[in-house]
Amino acid sequence: MAFGYNFARLTSREALVDALCIDVAMFEKVLAFVPPPPAVTRQEPDPPEKISALEAPLFFRHDIPKKNKTRGHRTVWEPALPKPIYKGLARRLDAFFRLLLPGYPHERAFG
């Protein structure tokens, strides 16, 4: 795979957004992402004055139980971006890290 540009040479945020081929709003949303705390079961709904406008999440959280129930669960974050956009972004970043970081990814990393 040929890597035609080097992120290390980018000097501005706008240049990085252009190189990643995503819009500024999505870039800001990814940077501002803070995982929500684990889900808590509530008995009563929020009062109407506390409900804000609905916003699409950036990631969906899945808690997958382990085979041995006493060992808890595994948390998986599924991106809500359309698959081609997410995969394109992931491939660009992977190519960049492989180019600049020796030993990336670790030989025992899978998934």
Gaussian input, Z-matrix of N, CA and C with variables (Angstrom, degrees):
# hf/3-21g

backbone

0 1
 N
 C     1     B1
 C     2     B2     1     A1
 N     3     B3     2     A2     1     D1
 C     4     B4     3     A3     2     D2
 C     5     B5     4     A4     3     D3
 N     6     B6     5     A5     4     D4
 C     7     B7     6     A6     5     D5
 C     8     B8     7     A7     6     D6
 N     9     B9     8     A8     7     D7
 C    10    B10     9     A9     8     D8
 C    11    B11    10    A10     9     D9
 N    12    B12    11    A11    10    D10
 C    13    B13    12    A12    11    D11
 C    14    B14    13    A13    12    D12
 N    15    B15    14    A14    13    D13
 C    16    B16    15    A15    14    D14
 C    17    B17    16    A16    15    D15
 N    18    B18    17    A17    16    D16
 C    19    B19    18    A18    17    D17
 C    20    B20    19    A19    18    D18
 N    21    B21    20    A20    19    D19
 C    22    B22    21    A21    20    D20
 C    23    B23    22    A22    21    D21
 N    24    B24    23    A23    22    D22
 C    25    B25    24    A24    23    D23
 C    26    B26    25    A25    24    D24
 N    27    B27    26    A26    25    D25
 C    28    B28    27    A27    26    D26
 C    29    B29    28    A28    27    D27
 N    30    B30    29    A29    28    D28
 C    31    B31    30    A30    29    D29
 C    32    B32    31    A31    30    D30
 N    33    B33    32    A32    31    D31
 C    34    B34    33    A33    32    D32
 C    35    B35    34    A34    33    D33
 N    36    B36    35    A35    34    D34
 C    37    B37    36    A36    35    D35
 C    38    B38    37    A37    36    D36
 N    39    B39    38    A38    37    D37
 C    40    B40    39    A39    38    D38
 C    41    B41    40    A40    39    D39
 N    42    B42    41    A41    40    D40
 C    43    B43    42    A42    41    D41
 C    44    B44    43    A43    42    D42
 N    45    B45    44    A44    43    D43
 C    46    B46    45    A45    44    D44
 C    47    B47    46    A46    45    D45
 N    48    B48    47    A47    46    D46
 C    49    B49    48    A48    47    D47
 C    50    B50    49    A49    48    D48
 N    51    B51    50    A50    49    D49
 C    52    B52    51    A51    50    D50
 C    53    B53    52    A52    51    D51
 N    54    B54    53    A53    52    D52
 C    55    B55    54    A54    53    D53
 C    56    B56    55    A55    54    D54
 N    57    B57    56    A56    55    D55
 C    58    B58    57    A57    56    D56
 C    59    B59    58    A58    57    D57
 N    60    B60    59    A59    58    D58
 C    61    B61    60    A60    59    D59
 C    62    B62    61    A61    60    D60
 N    63    B63    62    A62    61    D61
 C    64    B64    63    A63    62    D62
 C    65    B65    64    A64    63    D63
 N    66    B66    65    A65    64    D64
 C    67    B67    66    A66    65    D65
 C    68    B68    67    A67    66    D66
 N    69    B69    68    A68    67    D67
 C    70    B70    69    A69    68    D68
 C    71    B71    70    A70    69    D69
 N    72    B72    71    A71    70    D70
 C    73    B73    72    A72    71    D71
 C    74    B74    73    A73    72    D72
 N    75    B75    74    A74    73    D73
 C    76    B76    75    A75    74    D74
 C    77    B77    76    A76    75    D75
 N    78    B78    77    A77    76    D76
 C    79    B79    78    A78    77    D77
 C    80    B80    79    A79    78    D78
 N    81    B81    80    A80    79    D79
 C    82    B82    81    A81    80    D80
 C    83    B83    82    A82    81    D81
 N    84    B84    83    A83    82    D82
 C    85    B85    84    A84    83    D83
 C    86    B86    85    A85    84    D84
 N    87    B87    86    A86    85    D85
 C    88    B88    87    A87    86    D86
 C    89    B89    88    A88    87    D87
 N    90    B90    89    A89    88    D88
 C    91    B91    90    A90    89    D89
 C    92    B92    91    A91    90    D90
 N    93    B93    92    A92    91    D91
 C    94    B94    93    A93    92    D92
 C    95    B95    94    A94    93    D93
 N    96    B96    95    A95    94    D94
 C    97    B97    96    A96    95    D95
 C    98    B98    97    A97    96    D96
 N    99    B99    98    A98    97    D97
 C   100   B100    99    A99    98    D98
 C   101   B101   100   A100    99    D99
 N   102   B102   101   A101   100   D100
 C   103   B103   102   A102   101   D101
 C   104   B104   103   A103   102   D102
 N   105   B105   104   A104   103   D103
 C   106   B106   105   A105   104   D104
 C   107   B107   106   A106   105   D105
 N   108   B108   107   A107   106   D106
 C   109   B109   108   A108   107   D107
 C   110   B110   109   A109   108   D108
 N   111   B111   110   A110   109   D109
 C   112   B112   111   A111   110   D110
 C   113   B113   112   A112   111   D111
 N   114   B114   113   A113   112   D112
 C   115   B115   114   A114   113   D113
 C   116   B116   115   A115   114   D114
 N   117   B117   116   A116   115   D115
 C   118   B118   117   A117   116   D116
 C   119   B119   118   A118   117   D117
 N   120   B120   119   A119   118   D118
 C   121   B121   120   A120   119   D119
 C   122   B122   121   A121   120   D120
 N   123   B123   122   A122   121   D121
 C   124   B124   123   A123   122   D122
 C   125   B125   124   A124   123   D123
 N   126   B126   125   A125   124   D124
 C   127   B127   126   A126   125   D125
 C   128   B128   127   A127   126   D126
 N   129   B129   128   A128   127   D127
 C   130   B130   129   A129   128   D128
 C   131   B131   130   A130   129   D129
 N   132   B132   131   A131   130   D130
 C   133   B133   132   A132   131   D131
 C   134   B134   133   A133   132   D132
 N   135   B135   134   A134   133   D133
 C   136   B136   135   A135   134   D134
 C   137   B137   136   A136   135   D135
 N   138   B138   137   A137   136   D136
 C   139   B139   138   A138   137   D137
 C   140   B140   139   A139   138   D138
 N   141   B141   140   A140   139   D139
 C   142   B142   141   A141   140   D140
 C   143   B143   142   A142   141   D141
 N   144   B144   143   A143   142   D142
 C   145   B145   144   A144   143   D143
 C   146   B146   145   A145   144   D144
 N   147   B147   146   A146   145   D145
 C   148   B148   147   A147   146   D146
 C   149   B149   148   A148   147   D147
 N   150   B150   149   A149   148   D148
 C   151   B151   150   A150   149   D149
 C   152   B152   151   A151   150   D150
 N   153   B153   152   A152   151   D151
 C   154   B154   153   A153   152   D152
 C   155   B155   154   A154   153   D153
 N   156   B156   155   A155   154   D154
 C   157   B157   156   A156   155   D155
 C   158   B158   157   A157   156   D156
 N   159   B159   158   A158   157   D157
 C   160   B160   159   A159   158   D158
 C   161   B161   160   A160   159   D159
 N   162   B162   161   A161   160   D160
 C   163   B163   162   A162   161   D161
 C   164   B164   163   A163   162   D162
 N   165   B165   164   A164   163   D163
 C   166   B166   165   A165   164   D164
 C   167   B167   166   A166   165   D165
 N   168   B168   167   A167   166   D166
 C   169   B169   168   A168   167   D167
 C   170   B170   169   A169   168   D168
 N   171   B171   170   A170   169   D169
 C   172   B172   171   A171   170   D170
 C   173   B173   172   A172   171   D171
 N   174   B174   173   A173   172   D172
 C   175   B175   174   A174   173   D173
 C   176   B176   175   A175   174   D174
 N   177   B177   176   A176   175   D175
 C   178   B178   177   A177   176   D176
 C   179   B179   178   A178   177   D177
 N   180   B180   179   A179   178   D178
 C   181   B181   180   A180   179   D179
 C   182   B182   181   A181   180   D180
 N   183   B183   182   A182   181   D181
 C   184   B184   183   A183   182   D182
 C   185   B185   184   A184   183   D183
 N   186   B186   185   A185   184   D184
 C   187   B187   186   A186   185   D185
 C   188   B188   187   A187   186   D186
 N   189   B189   188   A188   187   D187
 C   190   B190   189   A189   188   D188
 C   191   B191   190   A190   189   D189
 N   192   B192   191   A191   190   D190
 C   193   B193   192   A192   191   D191
 C   194   B194   193   A193   192   D192
 N   195   B195   194   A194   193   D193
 C   196   B196   195   A195   194   D194
 C   197   B197   196   A196   195   D195
 N   198   B198   197   A197   196   D196
 C   199   B199   198   A198   197   D197
 C   200   B200   199   A199   198   D198
 N   201   B201   200   A200   199   D199
 C   202   B202   201   A201   200   D200
 C   203   B203   202   A202   201   D201
 N   204   B204   203   A203   202   D202
 C   205   B205   204   A204   203   D203
 C   206   B206   205   A205   204   D204
 N   207   B207   206   A206   205   D205
 C   208   B208   207   A207   206   D206
 C   209   B209   208   A208   207   D207
 N   210   B210   209   A209   208   D208
 C   211   B211   210   A210   209   D209
 C   212   B212   211   A211   210   D210
 N   213   B213   212   A212   211   D211
 C   214   B214   213   A213   212   D212
 C   215   B215   214   A214   213   D213
 N   216   B216   215   A215   214   D214
 C   217   B217   216   A216   215   D215
 C   218   B218   217   A217   216   D216
 N   219   B219   218   A218   217   D217
 C   220   B220   219   A219   218   D218
 C   221   B221   220   A220   219   D219
 N   222   B222   221   A221   220   D220
 C   223   B223   222   A222   221   D221
 C   224   B224   223   A223   222   D222
 N   225   B225   224   A224   223   D223
 C   226   B226   225   A225   224   D224
 C   227   B227   226   A226   225   D225
 N   228   B228   227   A227   226   D226
 C   229   B229   228   A228   227   D227
 C   230   B230   229   A229   228   D228
 N   231   B231   230   A230   229   D229
 C   232   B232   231   A231   230   D230
 C   233   B233   232   A232   231   D231
 N   234   B234   233   A233   232   D232
 C   235   B235   234   A234   233   D233
 C   236   B236   235   A235   234   D234
 N   237   B237   236   A236   235   D235
 C   238   B238   237   A237   236   D236
 C   239   B239   238   A238   237   D237
 N   240   B240   239   A239   238   D238
 C   241   B241   240   A240   239   D239
 C   242   B242   241   A241   240   D240
 N   243   B243   242   A242   241   D241
 C   244   B244   243   A243   242   D242
 C   245   B245   244   A244   243   D243
 N   246   B246   245   A245   244   D244
 C   247   B247   246   A246   245   D245
 C   248   B248   247   A247   246   D246
 N   249   B249   248   A248   247   D247
 C   250   B250   249   A249   248   D248
 C   251   B251   250   A250   249   D249
 N   252   B252   251   A251   250   D250
 C   253   B253   252   A252   251   D251
 C   254   B254   253   A253   252   D252
 N   255   B255   254   A254   253   D253
 C   256   B256   255   A255   254   D254
 C   257   B257   256   A256   255   D255
 N   258   B258   257   A257   256   D256
 C   259   B259   258   A258   257   D257
 C   260   B260   259   A259   258   D258
 N   261   B261   260   A260   259   D259
 C   262   B262   261   A261   260   D260
 C   263   B263   262   A262   261   D261
 N   264   B264   263   A263   262   D262
 C   265   B265   264   A264   263   D263
 C   266   B266   265   A265   264   D264
 N   267   B267   266   A266   265   D265
 C   268   B268   267   A267   266   D266
 C   269   B269   268   A268   267   D267
 N   270   B270   269   A269   268   D268
 C   271   B271   270   A270   269   D269
 C   272   B272   271   A271   270   D270
 N   273   B273   272   A272   271   D271
 C   274   B274   273   A273   272   D272
 C   275   B275   274   A274   273   D273
 N   276   B276   275   A275   274   D274
 C   277   B277   276   A276   275   D275
 C   278   B278   277   A277   276   D276
 N   279   B279   278   A278   277   D277
 C   280   B280   279   A279   278   D278
 C   281   B281   280   A280   279   D279
 N   282   B282   281   A281   280   D280
 C   283   B283   282   A282   281   D281
 C   284   B284   283   A283   282   D282
 N   285   B285   284   A284   283   D283
 C   286   B286   285   A285   284   D284
 C   287   B287   286   A286   285   D285
 N   288   B288   287   A287   286   D286
 C   289   B289   288   A288   287   D287
 C   290   B290   289   A289   288   D288
 N   291   B291   290   A290   289   D289
 C   292   B292   291   A291   290   D290
 C   293   B293   292   A292   291   D291
 N   294   B294   293   A293   292   D292
 C   295   B295   294   A294   293   D293
 C   296   B296   295   A295   294   D294
 N   297   B297   296   A296   295   D295
 C   298   B298   297   A297   296   D296
 C   299   B299   298   A298   297   D297
 N   300   B300   299   A299   298   D298
 C   301   B301   300   A300   299   D299
 C   302   B302   301   A301   300   D300
 N   303   B303   302   A302   301   D301
 C   304   B304   303   A303   302   D302
 C   305   B305   304   A304   303   D303
 N   306   B306   305   A305   304   D304
 C   307   B307   306   A306   305   D305
 C   308   B308   307   A307   306   D306
 N   309   B309   308   A308   307   D307
 C   310   B310   309   A309   308   D308
 C   311   B311   310   A310   309   D309
 N   312   B312   311   A311   310   D310
 C   313   B313   312   A312   311   D311
 C   314   B314   313   A313   312   D312
 N   315   B315   314   A314   313   D313
 C   316   B316   315   A315   314   D314
 C   317   B317   316   A316   315   D315
 N   318   B318   317   A317   316   D316
 C   319   B319   318   A318   317   D317
 C   320   B320   319   A319   318   D318
 N   321   B321   320   A320   319   D319
 C   322   B322   321   A321   320   D320
 C   323   B323   322   A322   321   D321
 N   324   B324   323   A323   322   D322
 C   325   B325   324   A324   323   D323
 C   326   B326   325   A325   324   D324
 N   327   B327   326   A326   325   D325
 C   328   B328   327   A327   326   D326
 C   329   B329   328   A328   327   D327
 N   330   B330   329   A329   328   D328
 C   331   B331   330   A330   329   D329
 C   332   B332   331   A331   330   D330

   B1=1.4492
   B2=1.5255
   B3=1.2962
   B4=1.4629
   B5=1.5207
   B6=1.2956
   B7=1.4643
   B8=1.5209
   B9=1.3289
   B10=1.4525
   B11=1.5107
   B12=1.2984
   B13=1.4571
   B14=1.5193
   B15=1.3121
   B16=1.4535
   B17=1.5261
   B18=1.3364
   B19=1.4583
   B20=1.5257
   B21=1.3084
   B22=1.4681
   B23=1.5224
   B24=1.3113
   B25=1.4678
   B26=1.5291
   B27=1.2966
   B28=1.4619
   B29=1.5243
   B30=1.3082
   B31=1.4669
   B32=1.5172
   B33=1.3240
   B34=1.4610
   B35=1.5226
   B36=1.3088
   B37=1.4661
   B38=1.5303
   B39=1.3202
   B40=1.4659
   B41=1.5300
   B42=1.3236
   B43=1.4639
   B44=1.5294
   B45=1.3302
   B46=1.4592
   B47=1.5227
   B48=1.3279
   B49=1.4655
   B50=1.5317
   B51=1.3197
   B52=1.4659
   B53=1.5287
   B54=1.3336
   B55=1.4646
   B56=1.5230
   B57=1.3232
   B58=1.4615
   B59=1.5273
   B60=1.3151
   B61=1.4696
   B62=1.5259
   B63=1.3275
   B64=1.4636
   B65=1.5166
   B66=1.3322
   B67=1.4596
   B68=1.5284
   B69=1.3248
   B70=1.4668
   B71=1.5223
   B72=1.3345
   B73=1.4647
   B74=1.5298
   B75=1.3291
   B76=1.4594
   B77=1.5237
   B78=1.3248
   B79=1.4662
   B80=1.5252
   B81=1.3282
   B82=1.4637
   B83=1.5292
   B84=1.3322
   B85=1.4547
   B86=1.5277
   B87=1.3407
   B88=1.4601
   B89=1.5216
   B90=1.3312
   B91=1.4654
   B92=1.5267
   B93=1.3109
   B94=1.4592
   B95=1.5271
   B96=1.3254
   B97=1.4673
   B98=1.5249
   B99=1.3149
   B100=1.4610
   B101=1.5238
   B102=1.3395
   B103=1.4681
   B104=1.5168
   B105=1.3183
   B106=1.4592
   B107=1.5267
   B108=1.3162
   B109=1.4678
   B110=1.5211
   B111=1.3272
   B112=1.4659
   B113=1.5308
   B114=1.3027
   B115=1.4672
   B116=1.5283
   B117=1.3074
   B118=1.4659
   B119=1.5201
   B120=1.2971
   B121=1.4539
   B122=1.5278
   B123=1.3264
   B124=1.4690
   B125=1.5232
   B126=1.3024
   B127=1.4574
   B128=1.5223
   B129=1.3291
   B130=1.4573
   B131=1.5283
   B132=1.3302
   B133=1.4718
   B134=1.5246
   B135=1.3387
   B136=1.4637
   B137=1.5250
   B138=1.3247
   B139=1.4656
   B140=1.5334
   B141=1.3289
   B142=1.4694
   B143=1.5264
   B144=1.3301
   B145=1.4599
   B146=1.5264
   B147=1.3397
   B148=1.4623
   B149=1.5223
   B150=1.2998
   B151=1.4609
   B152=1.5262
   B153=1.3425
   B154=1.4647
   B155=1.5196
   B156=1.3208
   B157=1.4557
   B158=1.5261
   B159=1.3155
   B160=1.4575
   B161=1.5217
   B162=1.3210
   B163=1.4551
   B164=1.5212
   B165=1.3100
   B166=1.4627
   B167=1.5200
   B168=1.3296
   B169=1.4618
   B170=1.5262
   B171=1.3143
   B172=1.4532
   B173=1.5300
   B174=1.3186
   B175=1.4576
   B176=1.5220
   B177=1.3269
   B178=1.4486
   B179=1.5178
   B180=1.3162
   B181=1.4579
   B182=1.5273
   B183=1.3254
   B184=1.4534
   B185=1.5241
   B186=1.3188
   B187=1.4546
   B188=1.5190
   B189=1.3248
   B190=1.4514
   B191=1.5280
   B192=1.3427
   B193=1.4672
   B194=1.5227
   B195=1.3280
   B196=1.4605
   B197=1.5235
   B198=1.3380
   B199=1.4686
   B200=1.5184
   B201=1.3150
   B202=1.4562
   B203=1.5277
   B204=1.3025
   B205=1.4693
   B206=1.5273
   B207=1.3378
   B208=1.4629
   B209=1.5313
   B210=1.3310
   B211=1.4618
   B212=1.5256
   B213=1.3225
   B214=1.4574
   B215=1.5176
   B216=1.3264
   B217=1.4610
   B218=1.5291
   B219=1.3158
   B220=1.4584
   B221=1.5186
   B222=1.3284
   B223=1.4602
   B224=1.5241
   B225=1.3253
   B226=1.4559
   B227=1.5210
   B228=1.3367
   B229=1.4650
   B230=1.5157
   B231=1.3250
   B232=1.4643
   B233=1.5269
   B234=1.3279
   B235=1.4632
   B236=1.5211
   B237=1.3165
   B238=1.4549
   B239=1.5295
   B240=1.3311
   B241=1.4658
   B242=1.5227
   B243=1.3166
   B244=1.4687
   B245=1.5345
   B246=1.3133
   B247=1.4658
   B248=1.5397
   B249=1.3362
   B250=1.4627
   B251=1.5377
   B252=1.3234
   B253=1.4689
   B254=1.5182
   B255=1.3166
   B256=1.4628
   B257=1.5269
   B258=1.3302
   B259=1.4608
   B260=1.5214
   B261=1.3277
   B262=1.4668
   B263=1.5139
   B264=1.3231
   B265=1.4559
   B266=1.5344
   B267=1.3183
   B268=1.4644
   B269=1.5261
   B270=1.3170
   B271=1.4714
   B272=1.5300
   B273=1.3299
   B274=1.4719
   B275=1.5279
   B276=1.3371
   B277=1.4606
   B278=1.5287
   B279=1.3290
   B280=1.4559
   B281=1.5288
   B282=1.3166
   B283=1.4671
   B284=1.5290
   B285=1.3127
   B286=1.4710
   B287=1.5295
   B288=1.3309
   B289=1.4634
   B290=1.5290
   B291=1.3288
   B292=1.4613
   B293=1.5248
   B294=1.3198
   B295=1.4585
   B296=1.5297
   B297=1.3213
   B298=1.4631
   B299=1.5217
   B300=1.3158
   B301=1.4609
   B302=1.5207
   B303=1.3302
   B304=1.4619
   B305=1.5347
   B306=1.3151
   B307=1.4582
   B308=1.5112
   B309=1.3459
   B310=1.4616
   B311=1.5157
   B312=1.2925
   B313=1.4461
   B314=1.5248
   B315=1.2950
   B316=1.4604
   B317=1.5228
   B318=1.3273
   B319=1.4659
   B320=1.5245
   B321=1.3189
   B322=1.4656
   B323=1.5214
   B324=1.3095
   B325=1.4686
   B326=1.5314
   B327=1.3049
   B328=1.4585
   B329=1.5263
   B330=1.3217
   B331=1.4511
   B332=1.4835
   A1=108.12
   A2=116.99
   A3=121.53
   A4=109.35
   A5=115.89
   A6=121.24
   A7=106.76
   A8=117.23
   A9=122.11
   A10=116.00
   A11=119.25
   A12=120.13
   A13=109.20
   A14=115.20
   A15=121.00
   A16=107.76
   A17=117.82
   A18=121.49
   A19=111.95
   A20=117.78
   A21=120.89
   A22=111.56
   A23=117.53
   A24=121.21
   A25=113.52
   A26=117.20
   A27=120.73
   A28=109.39
   A29=116.01
   A30=120.00
   A31=113.83
   A32=117.97
   A33=118.71
   A34=109.90
   A35=114.01
   A36=121.05
   A37=110.49
   A38=116.39
   A39=120.93
   A40=111.00
   A41=116.91
   A42=120.62
   A43=110.21
   A44=117.02
   A45=120.48
   A46=110.73
   A47=117.39
   A48=121.02
   A49=110.06
   A50=117.37
   A51=120.87
   A52=111.22
   A53=116.92
   A54=120.35
   A55=111.47
   A56=117.20
   A57=121.12
   A58=112.40
   A59=117.03
   A60=123.26
   A61=112.19
   A62=116.67
   A63=120.93
   A64=107.69
   A65=116.31
   A66=118.41
   A67=110.18
   A68=115.72
   A69=122.30
   A70=111.45
   A71=117.46
   A72=120.75
   A73=110.78
   A74=117.61
   A75=120.59
   A76=110.44
   A77=117.36
   A78=121.48
   A79=110.29
   A80=117.36
   A81=121.54
   A82=110.83
   A83=116.38
   A84=120.38
   A85=111.30
   A86=116.83
   A87=120.77
   A88=110.02
   A89=117.92
   A90=121.12
   A91=112.10
   A92=116.92
   A93=120.98
   A94=112.55
   A95=117.68
   A96=120.79
   A97=111.18
   A98=114.99
   A99=122.75
   A100=105.37
   A101=117.55
   A102=118.11
   A103=111.03
   A104=117.61
   A105=119.60
   A106=109.70
   A107=117.16
   A108=119.05
   A109=110.14
   A110=117.48
   A111=119.45
   A112=110.99
   A113=114.44
   A114=120.08
   A115=110.48
   A116=115.28
   A117=121.93
   A118=107.18
   A119=116.34
   A120=120.41
   A121=108.78
   A122=115.48
   A123=120.64
   A124=108.62
   A125=116.07
   A126=121.25
   A127=112.06
   A128=117.15
   A129=120.33
   A130=110.20
   A131=117.53
   A132=119.82
   A133=110.98
   A134=115.00
   A135=120.27
   A136=109.78
   A137=116.53
   A138=118.35
   A139=109.99
   A140=117.93
   A141=121.30
   A142=113.90
   A143=119.88
   A144=120.04
   A145=112.87
   A146=117.74
   A147=120.57
   A148=113.15
   A149=118.35
   A150=121.34
   A151=108.41
   A152=116.13
   A153=120.67
   A154=109.28
   A155=115.84
   A156=120.94
   A157=109.48
   A158=116.02
   A159=120.66
   A160=110.24
   A161=115.48
   A162=121.41
   A163=107.38
   A164=116.57
   A165=119.94
   A166=109.18
   A167=117.27
   A168=119.40
   A169=111.05
   A170=116.20
   A171=121.57
   A172=110.74
   A173=116.40
   A174=122.41
   A175=109.18
   A176=116.43
   A177=122.27
   A178=108.12
   A179=116.81
   A180=121.78
   A181=109.78
   A182=115.60
   A183=122.02
   A184=107.51
   A185=117.42
   A186=122.26
   A187=106.84
   A188=116.46
   A189=121.97
   A190=108.72
   A191=118.05
   A192=119.22
   A193=111.12
   A194=115.40
   A195=120.71
   A196=108.90
   A197=116.24
   A198=120.25
   A199=111.06
   A200=115.89
   A201=120.66
   A202=106.94
   A203=117.55
   A204=122.74
   A205=113.32
   A206=117.28
   A207=119.65
   A208=112.05
   A209=117.47
   A210=120.80
   A211=112.26
   A212=117.68
   A213=120.81
   A214=113.93
   A215=115.46
   A216=121.26
   A217=109.86
   A218=114.74
   A219=122.67
   A220=106.84
   A221=117.08
   A222=121.19
   A223=109.26
   A224=115.83
   A225=122.82
   A226=108.19
   A227=116.81
   A228=122.02
   A229=108.86
   A230=116.41
   A231=122.30
   A232=108.32
   A233=118.21
   A234=119.36
   A235=111.68
   A236=116.21
   A237=121.36
   A238=111.68
   A239=116.97
   A240=120.66
   A241=109.65
   A242=117.43
   A243=118.39
   A244=109.11
   A245=115.88
   A246=121.11
   A247=113.87
   A248=121.24
   A249=119.45
   A250=113.06
   A251=117.66
   A252=120.78
   A253=109.59
   A254=117.05
   A255=120.77
   A256=111.19
   A257=117.05
   A258=120.09
   A259=111.50
   A260=117.32
   A261=120.41
   A262=111.46
   A263=116.36
   A264=121.34
   A265=110.19
   A266=117.15
   A267=121.18
   A268=111.27
   A269=117.78
   A270=120.92
   A271=111.32
   A272=117.40
   A273=120.09
   A274=110.86
   A275=115.66
   A276=119.11
   A277=111.25
   A278=117.73
   A279=120.92
   A280=110.54
   A281=117.25
   A282=120.25
   A283=110.88
   A284=116.64
   A285=120.84
   A286=110.74
   A287=117.22
   A288=120.35
   A289=111.85
   A290=117.86
   A291=120.39
   A292=110.96
   A293=116.65
   A294=121.36
   A295=111.48
   A296=117.74
   A297=120.87
   A298=116.36
   A299=118.63
   A300=120.08
   A301=110.62
   A302=117.27
   A303=118.18
   A304=109.94
   A305=115.96
   A306=120.48
   A307=114.38
   A308=117.60
   A309=120.57
   A310=108.34
   A311=120.39
   A312=126.80
   A313=110.23
   A314=116.11
   A315=120.60
   A316=108.47
   A317=116.33
   A318=120.60
   A319=113.65
   A320=117.01
   A321=120.11
   A322=112.63
   A323=117.18
   A324=120.78
   A325=109.03
   A326=115.68
   A327=121.57
   A328=108.11
   A329=115.95
   A330=118.50
   A331=113.33
   D1=126.54
   D2=179.06
   D3=-84.84
   D4=137.14
   D5=179.24
   D6=-113.52
   D7=103.20
   D8=-170.01
   D9=-82.91
   D10=-6.23
   D11=-179.83
   D12=-145.44
   D13=159.40
   D14=-175.59
   D15=-121.32
   D16=115.71
   D17=-178.75
   D18=-61.35
   D19=-26.56
   D20=-178.85
   D21=-64.88
   D22=-22.33
   D23=179.75
   D24=-85.53
   D25=-9.41
   D26=-178.92
   D27=-71.23
   D28=137.46
   D29=-175.27
   D30=-113.09
   D31=-4.22
   D32=-179.05
   D33=-142.13
   D34=161.35
   D35=177.91
   D36=-63.23
   D37=-39.74
   D38=-179.95
   D39=-63.21
   D40=-39.33
   D41=178.81
   D42=-65.31
   D43=-38.16
   D44=178.15
   D45=-65.82
   D46=-44.15
   D47=178.81
   D48=-60.66
   D49=-42.06
   D50=177.89
   D51=-64.26
   D52=-41.79
   D53=-179.02
   D54=-66.43
   D55=-33.27
   D56=179.42
   D57=-80.91
   D58=-12.07
   D59=179.50
   D60=60.12
   D61=42.73
   D62=173.41
   D63=-127.17
   D64=161.80
   D65=179.99
   D66=-82.43
   D67=161.16
   D68=-175.24
   D69=-61.11
   D70=-40.49
   D71=-179.03
   D72=-61.22
   D73=-42.93
   D74=179.42
   D75=-67.53
   D76=-40.07
   D77=178.10
   D78=-59.69
   D79=-45.98
   D80=179.43
   D81=-64.02
   D82=-38.14
   D83=-179.76
   D84=-65.94
   D85=-40.01
   D86=178.12
   D87=-65.58
   D88=-43.40
   D89=-179.86
   D90=-65.04
   D91=-33.58
   D92=-176.12
   D93=-87.57
   D94=-1.72
   D95=-174.66
   D96=-63.88
   D97=127.67
   D98=173.41
   D99=-127.86
   D100=120.98
   D101=-178.79
   D102=-59.05
   D103=136.81
   D104=177.33
   D105=-70.95
   D106=157.16
   D107=177.07
   D108=-66.30
   D109=163.67
   D110=177.99
   D111=-55.62
   D112=149.79
   D113=-178.16
   D114=-61.29
   D115=138.93
   D116=178.13
   D117=-119.36
   D118=132.30
   D119=179.27
   D120=-75.42
   D121=125.58
   D122=179.88
   D123=-114.43
   D124=143.04
   D125=-179.40
   D126=-87.40
   D127=-28.92
   D128=-177.12
   D129=-124.38
   D130=144.26
   D131=179.93
   D132=-73.29
   D133=161.11
   D134=176.17
   D135=-65.33
   D136=146.44
   D137=174.54
   D138=-63.86
   D139=151.31
   D140=-176.44
   D141=-55.30
   D142=-32.35
   D143=-177.22
   D144=-70.56
   D145=-16.98
   D146=179.93
   D147=-93.54
   D148=-9.90
   D149=-179.07
   D150=-81.81
   D151=123.55
   D152=179.62
   D153=-101.37
   D154=178.24
   D155=178.84
   D156=-62.06
   D157=140.71
   D158=-179.57
   D159=-70.64
   D160=138.74
   D161=177.77
   D162=-130.49
   D163=136.91
   D164=179.76
   D165=-67.43
   D166=134.37
   D167=179.97
   D168=-73.16
   D169=156.23
   D170=177.81
   D171=-82.28
   D172=-32.88
   D173=178.02
   D174=-136.61
   D175=150.91
   D176=173.18
   D177=-105.72
   D178=135.52
   D179=-178.68
   D180=-96.80
   D181=132.07
   D182=175.43
   D183=-124.59
   D184=127.65
   D185=173.68
   D186=-104.10
   D187=111.17
   D188=-175.78
   D189=-101.89
   D190=119.57
   D191=-179.61
   D192=-66.27
   D193=142.62
   D194=176.45
   D195=-79.92
   D196=161.60
   D197=-179.27
   D198=-59.04
   D199=-42.36
   D200=176.44
   D201=-88.10
   D202=104.28
   D203=-173.16
   D204=-56.81
   D205=-28.96
   D206=-178.44
   D207=-71.89
   D208=-13.76
   D209=-179.30
   D210=-91.44
   D211=4.95
   D212=173.44
   D213=86.63
   D214=-137.20
   D215=-175.25
   D216=-141.57
   D217=169.16
   D218=176.59
   D219=-113.88
   D220=130.31
   D221=-179.99
   D222=-94.55
   D223=128.48
   D224=179.69
   D225=-123.13
   D226=133.71
   D227=177.44
   D228=-106.61
   D229=117.65
   D230=179.68
   D231=-98.98
   D232=125.30
   D233=179.94
   D234=-68.19
   D235=140.70
   D236=179.44
   D237=-91.33
   D238=-5.53
   D239=177.83
   D240=-63.97
   D241=151.30
   D242=173.33
   D243=-57.39
   D244=140.70
   D245=-172.26
   D246=-53.21
   D247=-45.52
   D248=-179.47
   D249=-62.64
   D250=-36.88
   D251=179.45
   D252=-67.53
   D253=-46.86
   D254=-178.85
   D255=-64.13
   D256=-45.31
   D257=-178.78
   D258=-65.52
   D259=-38.57
   D260=177.97
   D261=-63.41
   D262=-44.11
   D263=178.23
   D264=-63.50
   D265=-44.64
   D266=179.93
   D267=-62.84
   D268=-40.16
   D269=179.59
   D270=-66.12
   D271=-41.42
   D272=179.04
   D273=-62.79
   D274=-45.63
   D275=-179.70
   D276=-67.19
   D277=-38.61
   D278=178.11
   D279=-62.68
   D280=-45.16
   D281=179.09
   D282=-61.71
   D283=-40.19
   D284=178.98
   D285=-63.23
   D286=-48.95
   D287=-178.61
   D288=-65.60
   D289=-37.48
   D290=177.53
   D291=-64.02
   D292=-34.12
   D293=-179.18
   D294=-71.49
   D295=-41.26
   D296=-171.61
   D297=-100.90
   D298=-20.89
   D299=-175.82
   D300=-110.40
   D301=109.91
   D302=177.32
   D303=-64.44
   D304=138.73
   D305=179.77
   D306=81.50
   D307=8.13
   D308=177.85
   D309=-97.22
   D310=134.03
   D311=-12.93
   D312=-74.13
   D313=163.80
   D314=178.85
   D315=-59.96
   D316=143.78
   D317=-176.01
   D318=-60.10
   D319=-20.20
   D320=-179.83
   D321=-103.02
   D322=10.83
   D323=178.31
   D324=-87.56
   D325=129.81
   D326=178.75
   D327=-135.31
   D328=160.95
   D329=173.90
   D330=126.86

